């Protein structure tokens, strides 16, 4: 042993009798108290401040754990270490042990996000991709378990290191949760609070296994490809608008655009002419029901057939019969997932209850179309 080693050893025995950690980095989670050959003197003072926990490790084994306070180290307050060391007749001085100070304060505003898009299957749009990002907060709830299972022998374990471990866990559990939720795509962005709470409940047991408590978990944004957004917006409009009115509106816009393209006086005249034609067409559609029978007889026009009676549907939810409701109301119930393709429905004329997907006029709810059979050759 060299001269300087002897001096260090002597100084450590005479002066290093206070074990404490003052953190000024604000990002250190675990700090190992360093001293010459990990030796601790008899009656050494251990100072654990608020927001800290001190963990003693003996040759890789978890020993005693100290919460905030000031301690004089002896066999009375080191029962586990005393057993591991085999101190049958008293405290050996000095003794060797590693002391880790664990920062137990709340770490807030930690970032997470999906590096790669998450694949989802939607009944209307097929396989789709979404991305998400947000923040979370955590604290160390079991310092001993965290040191043994995560830190190991790392003498200065930082916030960055634990975040890399947690982000992978978060993304994995987020992917599982949104996949099992099976929500319509447009509802993910509208239900981030509920989805955040569900994800936190799912993730907490995984965090707890390594001594971490997930205090808060937030999904700040769920995004999808722009072309998919357009499809969803169009679908929502079609679901709310009357199809005949929508067709009339689009026809009017098309004729207006065609008139503008002609330009000049001729274009203006054409635009006016198309406006009159459109007005007549729409006025005719709106006024057909008010044509008097006498006028129809005088002009020789054929009388329209009587309006068909409105079909009403009964449906079953959780084994309970509900209804009757109209076609539009049934479509609304399908859109908000009150019923689905396999739900039982009945209308007048059907001998029994059958699945919605097997009713011809209700197949439009499922999206897409089925061509009629080919004619016989």
Order of alpha helices (4+ residues) and beta strands (2+ residues): alpha-beta-beta-beta-beta-beta-beta-beta-alpha-beta-beta-beta-beta-beta-alpha-beta-alpha-alpha-alpha-beta-alpha-alpha-alpha-alpha-beta-beta-alpha-beta-beta
